[in-house]
Amino acid sequence: MVSTLTTSLADVASSGATLRAFLHGLPGVDRVGADQRAAMLGTRSIKTTAKAHAIDLAISMVDLTTLEGADTPGKVRAMCAKAAHPGDGAPRVAAVCVYPDLVAVAAEALAGSGVKVASVATAFPSGRSSLEVKVSDTALAVAAGADEIDMVIDRGAFLSGDYTKVYEEIVAVKAACGDAHLKVILETGELSTYDNVRRASWLAMLAGADFIKTSTGKVSPAATPSVTLVMLEAVRDFRDRTGRQVGVKPAGGIRTTKDAIKNLVLVNEIAGDEWLTPEWFRLGASSVLNDLLMQRQKLATGRYAGPDYFTLD
Ligand SMILES: O=C[C@H](O)COP(=O)(O)O
């Protein structure tokens, strides 16, 4: 059954018309219902023992990120040291995410640590360049040691209905990734509607995304609970239909332990606990790790450490 459906989905992209018909044939998202459900799940409280486990799980899912024009090799090395050994027995994070020119620095600093090197690519964050440049950006990052590539979709093409262009770019970038995993950033803050978030999620998955990611962190709103919910529904439904599991990465604006735990509740309730591992769920964030470490220490000792105890990101 699954293979028949997979085959029919493969045909979906055989022409622009069939792709459009498929994406516009997806059920519409009930915006009010999605907002209410996300808000309701965000109020769930968890017991202290479960909280300690949730904090460590969240730390292990962090893609510790720096994407600033002012980034230096020194800053990236310091981040990598913290990513691999956050301190006080906390688990290592999932990945360090940097611009392509800093991949080699991160790869050297993280060698043997188990922490992956992720690189944004494809003319991040706007995606406004030729396909040739995007593919080369990707190939260079992979050659420098990236284990994971975070590409952006062409939002202009998507919003003007040129789904084939978006699809073909993802397929080409996926090919340039080789063994590296591909995360496809939808930039949901520019997609206007939840229906578009659902369509872009399916488009990325059909084209071969290993992960779908909400945002670049450069556009607001970024990873709202509602868009994460819509994307979790999409990966759940995609797996039901094809048998292939795709990961989810909310990114941008996730700053506190509360934000992180709300995301874990969403994953558990919407996609299911098979997504509750760093293999299938990531939190893209520049500063949440410090708060997770502070709350972790508070739970263990009953008090907060001084403000200079944790290195600043
Ligand atoms: O992918 C991650 C984002 O770029 C980080 O955004 P943030 O600085 O809001 O945590």
The ligand as an ORCA input file, in Angstrom:
! r2SCAN-3c Opt
* xyz 0 1
  O      18.777     28.839     13.048
  C      18.790     29.504     14.059
  C      18.563     30.946     14.134
  O      19.326     31.609     13.189
  C      18.869     31.465     15.494
  O      17.959     32.436     15.780
  P      17.934     33.098     17.251
  O      19.153     34.015     17.299
  O      16.659     33.864     17.287
  O      18.032     32.035     18.269
*
